[in-house]
Amino acid sequence: MTGTSLRQYPHYGLLGVGFGPSHLSLAAVCDSTRASSVRARLHCLEARPAFSWHPDMLLDGTRMQIAFLKDLVSPQDPTSPFSFTNYLVGKGRLEQFLNLGTLHPTRREYADYFGWAADRLAHHVSYGHLVEGVRPVTGADGGVTHLEVDYRDITGDKHTIAADHVSLAPGGRPVVPAGVERDALDSGVTFHSSTFLPSIDRFHQRGHDLPHRFLVVGAGQSAAEVFRYLAREFPYADITLAHRGFALVPANSSPLANEIFDPASVDLFHAADATRRHTILTELRTTNYAAVDDEDIRAIAELLYDQRVRGEDRLRLCRFTELAACRADGPTALVTLRAPSSGQALTSRFDAVVLATGYDFREAGDLLTGLEPLLLRAPDGTLRIRRDYSVETTANCRPRIFLHGAAEHSHGLSSTLLSVLAHRSARILDSVFGPPPRSGRPQTTSPLRRPRRSRRVSSTPIQRRADAATTQEYGCDFRRILPWGSTGPSEAGMGVCTVAPAATTTPHSHADHEHFYVVRGTGLLHLDGESTAIGPGDAFVVDSHRRHHFENTSAEEELEMVSVWSMGPFGAAR
């Protein structure tokens, strides 16, 4: 475990790893419902050079499986500027979209919506930053005070950033069946559906009218969409869809079954015991896994029937079939398909094999390795996860570690889906920063009634608190008011520091003496291992080189203090 950090790194209240829909929603909900002092404390690191969402599976005509009102933010703030409705207004397409009479946009349009929102929330993300690990930092009492995150920038240089809490959303890992050999993937003749469009492009280059042989493995929505695409784009190709069941199963999208994705159902699931959770997952599996929209099933059935009318046999569905082996053989793939019930196997050659075999979201990969001694697990080895999506940790660990996508065992089927993005984001923000104002939006001064300011009667310069920039210093929001225009160390000065609800600042020391006056809120001053309660009207001095930090003991109110520092003490409490 990492000891007390002697270096000062950039420090955030909540640091997100990854910037896909989960953290895009976190940023949207934060900017829509939280004050500016909170918004400045959220940041994300993304390995990709720019935002993108499944760009290689944006097939023409494919639609979202959730209603557009379950967007990044609307369930928490319908008036947000980051809603899908506002996106349509901005694009000049609202009326035309409504005329379609659908709740489900195309996947291409929804990806464009995500990109549109990402552009407007770019201040919350640093692209080209590949996170390599997260490690704990301990204080003088041996407890974990905060976390440090190591990452490499786009040039390969290594850096570190600190955070009070982290949120991990690295996305799912494509599942590759055990029988697929490495050379089949490396040669490009076998590929996961997540890279479908660029991988299939070479066959477009060779010619649409050639008798290509394609194999699609899977029984879910992606498998059906890929099968339909290949049948349409390559009219002379031989296309096989292999799946383990008797037939493609229709997705259970009935209103009552879909209540499993409501926040109240997540509450119910999380409160259930392990046996009950397993029963619910099994019963409602077809709302999400190995299931296909009715429209696509009907379209495939019509394709198969039409070819019988034509006397053709180029499209086929192989039921009760699994992929047993797959290896590269020159420019083709040599594949063995097996019927598990009978054990019969058949080896065939294909020009390309598409693995529509889903994703693994079970854990956040190697990102948790450095934190493993702090994590609590159930007897079956799964992580114990709180309702707010944070992993349960040992008692001496103050930071919270939030997981997106890896909580199906504790939060149900919605864990890996877009259905509860906004609700999950609000839960996490409430846990870290406390609930927002009751209105649900940041409190601002009405433009119709501006506060009156006293008229200047002398030439004395006045530095307004509202004009001072807010920065992150030692784990709190800090407005440096004096000296004029200063953003770095100075021999004397004054500022206002604000500690978020339930937050703890970073332990530190410095050469100057620091004098504090508590304006509002309650908390603890931790000074050289001793703790003292502080509240409004209290004043105290922290002498030079004494290690100290603050803890806000309120879950709802900020702790605000005026800080005056100088190289010599000008008053100490007796």
C-alpha positions in Angstrom: 0.0 0.0 0.0 1.3 3.4 -0.9 2.5 5.5 2.0 1.9 9.2 2.6 2.5 11.1 -0.7 5.2 13.7 -0.5 4.4 15.2 -3.9 1.5 17.4 -4.8 -0.4 16.3 -7.9 -3.5 17.8 -9.5 -6.4 16.8 -7.2 -10.1 16.3 -7.9 -13.0 15.4 -5.7 -14.2 12.7 -8.2 -12.0 11.3 -11.0 -13.6 9.2 -13.7 -11.7 6.6 -15.7 -13.2 6.4 -19.2 -15.5 8.8 -20.9 -18.3 6.8 -22.5 -22.0 7.2 -21.9 -21.7 6.5 -18.1 -19.3 9.4 -17.4 -20.8 11.6 -20.1 -24.1 11.3 -18.1 -22.2 11.9 -14.9 -20.8 15.2 -16.3 -24.2 16.2 -17.8 -26.1 15.6 -14.5 -23.3 17.4 -12.6 -23.4 20.5 -14.8 -27.2 20.5 -14.8 -27.9 20.1 -11.1 -24.8 21.1 -9.2 -23.1 24.4 -8.2 -20.0 25.6 -10.0 -17.9 24.8 -7.0 -18.9 21.1 -7.4 -18.6 21.0 -11.2 -15.0 22.1 -11.0 -14.2 19.0 -8.9 -15.2 16.4 -11.4 -12.9 15.3 -14.2 -12.4 12.2 -16.4 -9.5 10.6 -18.2 -10.1 8.9 -21.6 -7.6 6.8 -23.5 -9.1 7.5 -26.9 -8.1 10.7 -28.7 -11.7 11.9 -29.0 -15.2 10.8 -28.0 -16.8 7.9 -29.9 -19.5 5.3 -29.1 -19.5 2.0 -31.0 -18.6 3.6 -34.3 -18.0 0.3 -35.9 -21.5 -1.0 -35.3 -23.5 2.0 -36.6 -25.4 -0.1 -39.2 -27.9 1.7 -41.3 -31.4 1.5 -39.9 -30.6 0.0 -36.6 -32.4 1.6 -33.7 -31.9 2.2 -30.0 -33.8 -0.2 -27.6 -34.5 2.5 -25.0 -36.8 5.5 -25.3 -35.1 8.8 -26.1 -36.3 10.3 -22.8 -34.0 7.9 -20.9 -31.1 10.0 -22.2 -28.0 11.3 -20.4 -29.9 13.6 -18.0 -33.6 14.0 -18.6 -34.8 11.5 -15.8 -33.0 13.8 -13.3 -33.5 17.2 -15.0 -35.9 17.4 -18.0 -34.9 21.1 -18.5 -31.2 20.3 -18.9 -29.4 21.7 -21.9 -27.8 18.3 -22.4 -31.1 16.4 -23.1 -31.8 14.6 -26.3 -34.8 16.9 -26.8 -32.5 20.0 -26.6 -30.2 18.2 -29.1 -33.0 17.9 -31.5 -33.9 21.6 -31.1 -30.3 22.6 -31.7 -30.2 20.5 -34.8 -33.5 21.8 -36.1 -35.1 18.4 -36.2 -37.5 18.3 -33.3 -40.7 18.5 -35.4 -39.5 16.0 -38.0 -38.5 13.5 -35.2 -41.9 13.9 -33.6 -43.6 13.3 -36.9 -41.9 9.9 -37.1 -44.1 8.8 -34.1 -41.3 6.8 -32.5 -39.7 6.7 -29.1 -36.5 5.0 -30.4 -34.0 7.0 -32.5 -31.6 5.3 -34.8 -28.3 4.2 -33.3 -26.5 6.6 -35.7 -28.5 9.6 -34.4 -28.0 8.6 -30.8 -24.3 8.3 -31.3 -24.4 11.8 -32.8 -26.3 13.0 -29.7 -23.6 11.6 -27.4 -20.9 13.3 -29.5 -22.9 16.6 -29.4 -23.1 16.4 -25.6 -19.4 15.4 -25.3 -18.4 18.6 -27.2 -20.4 20.7 -24.6 -18.9 18.8 -21.7 -15.3 18.7 -22.9 -14.1 20.7 -19.9 -14.7 17.5 -17.8 -12.4 15.2 -19.8 -8.8 14.9 -20.9 -8.4 12.7 -24.0 -5.4 10.6 -25.0 -4.8 9.7 -21.3 -4.5 5.9 -20.7 -4.9 5.0 -17.1 -2.6 2.2 -15.9 -3.4 1.9 -12.3 -5.1 3.2 -9.2 -3.3 3.1 -5.8 -4.2 4.2 -2.3 -2.4 6.9 -0.2 -2.3 6.6 3.5 -2.3 9.3 6.2 -0.4 9.5 9.5 -3.1 7.4 11.2 -2.6 4.6 8.6 -6.0 5.2 7.0 -6.4 5.7 3.2 -7.0 9.4 2.7 -7.2 9.6 -1.1 -6.2 7.8 -4.3 -3.5 8.4 -6.9 -4.1 7.5 -10.5 -1.2 6.8 -12.9 -1.7 7.4 -16.6 0.2 7.9 -19.8 -0.5 10.7 -22.2 -0.6 10.5 -26.0 3.2 10.8 -26.2 3.7 7.9 -23.8 4.9 10.0 -20.9 3.8 8.9 -17.4 1.9 11.2 -15.1 -0.1 11.0 -11.8 -3.3 12.7 -10.7 -5.0 12.5 -7.3 -8.6 12.2 -6.3 -10.7 11.9 -3.2 -12.9 9.3 -5.0 -12.7 7.4 -8.3 -15.4 6.2 -10.7 -14.4 3.4 -13.1 -16.2 2.9 -16.4 -13.7 1.3 -18.8 -16.4 -0.4 -20.8 -16.9 -4.1 -21.5 -14.3 -6.5 -23.0 -15.4 -8.3 -26.2 -16.0 -12.0 -25.4 -14.1 -14.4 -27.6 -15.1 -18.1 -27.5 -12.5 -20.5 -26.1 -12.0 -22.4 -29.4 -10.8 -19.4 -31.3 -7.0 -19.4 -31.8 -4.9 -16.3 -31.7 -3.8 -16.6 -35.3 -7.4 -16.4 -36.5 -7.8 -13.0 -34.8 -4.4 -11.7 -35.7 -4.9 -12.5 -39.4 -8.2 -10.6 -39.4 -10.3 -13.5 -40.8 -12.1 -13.7 -37.5 -13.2 -10.6 -35.6 -15.6 -9.5 -32.9 -18.8 -7.6 -34.0 -17.4 -4.5 -32.1 -15.1 -3.9 -35.1 -17.5 -5.1 -37.7 -17.6 -2.2 -40.2 -13.9 -1.7 -40.7 -13.3 -5.4 -40.7 -15.9 -6.2 -43.4 -14.8 -3.3 -45.5 -12.1 -5.3 -47.3 -14.9 -7.5 -48.7 -16.6 -4.4 -50.1 -13.3 -3.6 -51.7 -13.1 -7.0 -53.3 -16.6 -6.8 -54.7 -20.2 -7.1 -53.6 -21.0 -9.7 -56.2 -18.4 -12.3 -55.2 -19.5 -15.6 -53.6 -18.0 -14.9 -50.2 -18.6 -17.3 -47.3 -19.5 -15.7 -44.0 -20.1 -17.2 -40.6 -21.9 -15.3 -37.8 -21.7 -16.7 -34.3 -24.3 -15.6 -31.7 -28.0 -15.4 -30.9 -28.5 -11.8 -29.8 -29.4 -8.4 -31.4 -25.9 -7.8 -32.9 -25.9 -11.3 -34.5 -29.3 -10.6 -36.1 -28.2 -7.2 -37.3 -25.0 -8.4 -38.8 -26.8 -11.3 -40.6 -29.3 -8.9 -42.1 -26.5 -6.5 -43.2 -24.5 -9.3 -44.9 -27.5 -10.6 -46.7 -28.3 -7.2 -48.0 -24.8 -6.0 -48.9 -23.5 -9.2 -50.4 -26.4 -10.7 -52.5 -24.3 -13.7 -53.8 -22.6 -14.6 -50.5 -23.1 -17.8 -48.5 -24.1 -16.7 -44.9 -24.5 -18.9 -41.9 -25.8 -17.9 -38.5 -24.8 -20.4 -35.8 -26.4 -20.3 -32.4 -27.0 -22.7 -29.5 -30.7 -22.5 -29.2 -33.7 -23.8 -31.2 -34.5 -20.4 -32.7 -33.7 -16.7 -32.2 -35.7 -15.6 -29.1 -37.7 -12.4 -29.2 -36.6 -9.7 -26.7 -39.1 -9.3 -23.8 -39.9 -5.6 -24.2 -43.3 -5.8 -22.5 -44.1 -2.8 -20.2 -44.2 -4.9 -17.0 -41.0 -6.8 -17.7 -39.2 -3.6 -18.6 -39.9 -2.3 -15.1 -36.8 -4.2 -14.2 -34.9 -1.2 -15.5 -36.7 1.3 -13.2 -34.8 2.7 -10.2 -37.3 1.2 -7.8 -36.6 -2.2 -9.2 -32.9 -1.6 -8.8 -33.7 -0.9 -5.1 -35.6 -4.1 -4.9 -32.9 -6.2 -6.6 -30.1 -4.7 -4.4 -32.0 -5.5 -1.2 -32.7 -9.1 -2.2 -30.6 -12.0 -1.1 -28.3 -13.9 -3.6 -30.8 -16.6 -4.3 -33.6 -14.2 -5.2 -31.2 -12.1 -7.3 -30.3 -15.2 -9.3 -34.0 -16.0 -9.8 -34.7 -12.5 -11.1 -31.8 -12.5 -13.5 -32.8 -15.9 -14.9 -36.5 -15.0 -15.2 -35.9 -11.8 -17.1 -32.8 -12.7 -19.0 -34.5 -12.2 -22.4 -35.0 -8.5 -21.7 -31.3 -8.1 -22.5 -29.3 -11.3 -23.4 -29.5 -13.6 -26.4 -32.7 -12.0 -27.5 -33.6 -10.1 -30.7 -36.2 -7.5 -31.6 -39.4 -8.8 -33.2 -38.8 -6.7 -36.3 -35.4 -8.3 -36.9 -36.7 -11.8 -36.3 -39.5 -11.3 -38.8 -37.1 -9.7 -41.4 -34.8 -12.8 -41.1 -37.7 -15.2 -41.4 -38.8 -13.4 -44.6 -35.3 -13.6 -46.0 -35.2 -17.3 -45.5 -38.7 -17.8 -46.9 -37.9 -15.6 -50.0 -34.9 -17.7 -50.8 -37.0 -20.9 -50.7 -39.3 -19.2 -53.2 -36.3 -18.5 -55.4 -35.0 -22.0 -55.0 -31.8 -20.8 -53.3 -29.9 -22.0 -50.3 -27.3 -19.3 -49.5 -28.7 -18.1 -46.2 -29.0 -20.6 -43.3 -29.6 -20.7 -39.5 -27.8 -23.5 -37.7 -29.7 -24.3 -34.5 -28.2 -26.2 -31.5 -24.7 -25.4 -32.8 -21.7 -24.0 -31.1 -18.2 -22.9 -32.3 -15.7 -25.6 -31.2 -12.6 -24.5 -33.0 -11.4 -21.7 -35.3 -8.0 -21.1 -36.8 -6.4 -19.3 -39.7 -5.7 -21.3 -42.8 -4.1 -19.0 -45.4 -6.6 -16.2 -46.2 -9.5 -18.1 -44.7 -10.7 -19.5 -41.4 -11.0 -23.2 -40.8 -14.0 -23.6 -38.4 -15.4 -26.6 -36.5 -19.0 -26.3 -35.6 -20.4 -28.9 -33.1 -23.9 -29.9 -31.9 -23.5 -30.3 -28.1 -26.4 -32.7 -27.7 -25.1 -35.3 -30.2 -21.4 -34.4 -30.3 -21.4 -34.4 -34.1 -18.9 -31.9 -35.6 -18.4 -30.4 -39.0 -15.3 -28.5 -40.2 -15.8 -25.9 -42.9 -13.9 -23.0 -44.5 -15.1 -19.4 -44.3 -13.8 -16.2 -45.7 -14.7 -14.3 -42.5 -16.1 -15.2 -39.1 -18.0 -12.6 -37.1 -18.2 -13.2 -33.3 -21.4 -11.5 -32.1 -20.7 -13.0 -28.7 -21.2 -10.0 -26.4 -19.1 -8.3 -23.8 -17.7 -9.0 -20.3 -18.5 -6.3 -17.8 -17.9 -8.3 -14.7 -15.1 -6.2 -13.2 -13.0 -3.2 -14.1 -10.1 -5.2 -15.3 -6.6 -4.4 -14.0 -7.7 -1.1 -12.6 -8.6 -2.7 -9.3 -5.4 -4.6 -8.8 -3.7 -2.0 -6.7 -6.8 -1.6 -4.5 -7.5 -5.3 -4.0 -6.4 -5.5 -0.3 -9.1 -2.8 0.5 -12.0 -4.4 -1.4 -14.6 -6.6 0.3 -15.9 -9.7 -1.5 -18.9 -12.0 -1.0 -18.3 -15.8 -0.4 -18.7 -16.4 -4.1 -15.8 -14.0 -4.9 -18.0 -11.2 -6.3 -17.4 -7.7 -5.1 -19.8 -6.3 -2.4 -21.3 -3.2 -3.9 -23.3 -0.6 -2.1 -26.5 0.9 -3.5 -24.6 4.0 -4.7 -22.5 1.7 -6.9 -19.4 2.0 -4.7 -17.4 -1.1 -3.7 -17.5 -1.9 0.0 -14.0 -1.4 1.4 -12.1 -1.9 4.7 -13.0 0.5 7.5 -9.7 2.5 7.1 -10.5 3.4 3.5 -12.2 6.8 3.1 -12.3 7.1 -0.7 -15.2 5.5 -2.6 -14.6 3.4 -5.7 -17.6 3.5 -8.0 -18.2 0.8 -10.7 -20.2 1.2 -13.9 -21.2 -2.0 -15.7 -19.7 -4.4 -13.3 -22.6 -4.5 -10.9 -25.1 -6.8 -12.5 -24.8 -9.3 -9.6 -25.8 -6.5 -7.1 -27.9 -4.1 -9.1 -29.5 -6.2 -11.8 -29.7 -6.2 -15.6 -29.7 -2.4 -15.9 -26.1 -2.3 -14.7 -24.6 -2.7 -18.2 -27.4 -0.7 -20.1 -28.2 2.9 -20.8 -31.6 2.8 -19.1 -30.6 4.2 -15.7 -27.6 6.4 -16.7 -29.0 9.6 -15.2 -30.3 8.0 -12.0 -26.9 6.2 -11.4 -25.1 9.5 -12.0 -27.2 11.3 -9.5 -26.6 8.6 -6.9 -22.9 8.9 -7.3 -22.9 12.7 -7.2 -25.0 12.6 -4.1 -22.7 10.2 -2.4 -19.6 12.3 -3.2 -20.8 15.9 -3.0 -24.1 15.7 -1.2 -27.6 16.3 -2.7 -28.2 19.3 -4.9 -30.4 22.3 -3.9 -34.1 21.3 -3.6 -34.9 22.9 -7.0 -32.6 20.3 -8.6 -30.6 23.0 -10.4 -27.8 25.3 -9.3 -29.1 28.4 -7.5 -28.4 31.5 -9.5 -29.3 35.1 -9.1 -32.2 36.2 -11.2 -31.2 38.4 -14.1 -34.2 40.6 -13.4 -33.1 41.5 -9.9 -29.4 42.1 -9.7 -27.9 42.6 -6.2 -27.1 46.3 -5.5 -23.5 47.2 -4.9 -22.3 50.1 -2.8 -21.1 53.0 -4.9 -17.3 53.4 -4.8 -16.4 56.5 -2.7 -12.6 56.2 -2.8 -9.8 55.0 -5.0 -9.3 51.9 -2.8 -9.2 48.8 -5.0 -11.7 46.1 -4.0 -11.1 42.5 -5.0 -14.5 40.7 -5.2 -14.8 37.1 -4.1 -17.0 36.4 -7.1 -14.3 37.6 -9.5 -11.7 35.2 -8.1 -11.2 31.9 -10.0 -11.9 28.7 -8.3 -9.0 26.1 -8.3 -8.5 22.7 -6.7 -5.9 22.9 -3.9 -5.3 20.2 -1.4 -8.6 18.5 -2.2 -10.9 21.5 -1.7 -12.2 24.4 -3.8 -10.1 27.5 -3.3 -10.6 31.1 -4.3 -7.3 33.0 -4.0 -8.4 36.6 -3.4 -5.2 38.3 -2.4 -2.5 39.1 -3.6 -3.8 40.5 -6.8 -3.9 38.1 -9.7 -1.9 35.4 -7.9 -2.4 31.8 -8.9 0.6 30.3 -7.1 2.5 30.5 -3.8 3.1 33.8 -2.2 4.6 35.0 1.1 1.2 36.4 2.3 -2.3 36.3 1.0 -5.9 35.5 1.6 -8.5 33.1 0.1 -11.7 31.2 0.7 -11.6 27.4 0.9 -14.7 25.3 0.6 -14.8 21.6 1.6 -17.7 19.7 0.0 -20.2 17.8 2.2 -18.7 14.6 3.7 -15.4 15.3 2.0 -11.9 15.3 3.4 -9.0 17.5 2.2 -5.5 16.2 1.4 -3.0 16.1 4.3 -0.2 18.6 3.7 2.2 21.1 5.3 3.9 24.3 4.1 6.5 26.8 5.2 4.1 29.7 5.9 1.7 30.1 8.8 -2.0 29.8 8.0 -4.8 31.5 9.9 -8.4 30.3 9.5 -11.8 31.7 10.3 -14.8 29.4 9.9 -17.6 31.1 8.0 -20.1 28.3 7.8 -20.4 24.5 8.2 -19.0 22.1 10.8 -16.0 19.8 10.6 -12.8 18.5 12.1 -9.3 20.0 12.0 -6.8 17.2 11.9 -3.4 18.6 13.1 -0.4 16.4 13.6 -2.6 13.4 14.5 -4.9 15.3 16.8 -8.5 16.2 15.8 -10.5 19.2 17.0 -14.1 20.1 16.1 -14.6 23.4 14.4 -17.7 25.5 13.5 -19.0 29.0 12.5 -17.1 31.8 14.3 -14.1 29.7 15.2 -10.6 31.0 14.5 -7.2 29.2 14.7 -3.7 29.2 13.5 -1.8 26.4 11.9 1.9 27.1 12.3 4.6 26.5 9.8 5.4 22.9 8.7 2.6 21.4 10.8 0.8 18.6 8.8 -2.9 19.2 8.7 -6.2 18.6 6.8 -9.9 19.2 7.2 -12.9 16.9 7.3 -16.4 18.1 6.6 -18.6 16.2 9.1 -21.9 17.3 7.4 -23.4 15.3 4.6 -25.4 18.2 3.3 -23.6 21.5 4.1 -20.3 22.8 2.8 -17.5 23.8 5.2 -16.3 27.3 4.3 -13.3 29.0 5.8 -11.3 32.2 5.2 -7.6 31.4 5.0 -4.9 34.1 5.6 -1.3 33.0 5.3 2.0 34.7 6.1 5.6 33.8 6.7 5.2 34.8 10.4 2.3 34.3 12.7 0.4 37.4 13.7 -1.9 35.9 16.2 -2.4 32.5 17.8 -5.4 31.3 19.8 -4.5 30.8 23.5 
